[in-house]
Amino acid sequence: MSNILLSCGTLLLATGAVLAYGMEQYLSLPSLLIAHAMTILGPMAIKLGYVGRLYSINRLRREGAAE
């Protein structure tokens, strides 16, 4: 799950940045708003995926230490 969030977040961020800052003259206002939202939601998904990965690693360490 965390790998999916990391991948999707990276894709959202890259796509949003290209659309919002590279192709803004070709987009309508609603599309530009969505592109800017993608630049906000992308990093949020990356952070959530990273926290999920850290949680999983920590949990695996605890289970390994309990044995």
C-alpha positions in Angstrom: 0.0 0.0 0.0 2.8 2.4 0.9 4.5 1.7 -2.4 1.3 2.6 -4.3 1.0 5.8 -2.4 4.6 6.8 -3.1 4.2 6.0 -6.8 0.9 7.7 -7.2 2.1 10.7 -5.2 5.2 11.1 -7.4 3.0 10.8 -10.5 0.5 13.4 -9.3 3.3 15.8 -8.4 5.1 15.5 -11.7 2.0 15.7 -13.8 0.6 18.6 -11.8 3.8 20.6 -12.0 4.1 20.1 -15.7 0.5 21.1 -16.3 0.4 24.0 -13.8 3.7 25.6 -14.6 4.6 24.4 -18.1 1.3 24.4 -20.0 -0.8 26.9 -18.1 -1.5 29.0 -21.2 -3.3 26.0 -22.8 -5.5 25.1 -19.8 -8.9 26.4 -18.8 -9.3 27.8 -15.3 -10.9 24.7 -13.8 -8.2 22.5 -15.4 -5.5 24.8 -14.0 -7.1 24.6 -10.6 -7.0 20.8 -10.7 -3.3 20.9 -11.8 -2.4 23.1 -8.9 -4.4 20.8 -6.5 -2.3 17.9 -7.9 0.9 19.7 -6.9 -0.5 19.8 -3.3 -2.1 16.3 -3.2 1.0 14.6 -4.7 3.4 15.5 -1.9 0.7 14.6 0.7 0.4 11.1 -0.8 4.2 10.8 -0.9 4.4 11.7 2.8 1.6 9.3 3.8 3.3 6.5 1.8 6.6 7.2 3.5 5.0 7.2 7.0 3.3 3.9 6.1 6.6 2.4 5.0 8.3 3.5 8.2 5.4 2.1 10.3 5.7 -1.3 8.4 9.5 -1.4 8.9 9.2 -0.6 12.6 6.5 -3.3 13.0 8.6 -5.9 11.3 11.6 -5.0 13.6 9.4 -5.5 16.7 8.1 -8.8 15.5 11.7 -10.0 14.7 12.9 -8.9 18.1 10.0 -10.7 19.9 11.2 -14.1 18.5 
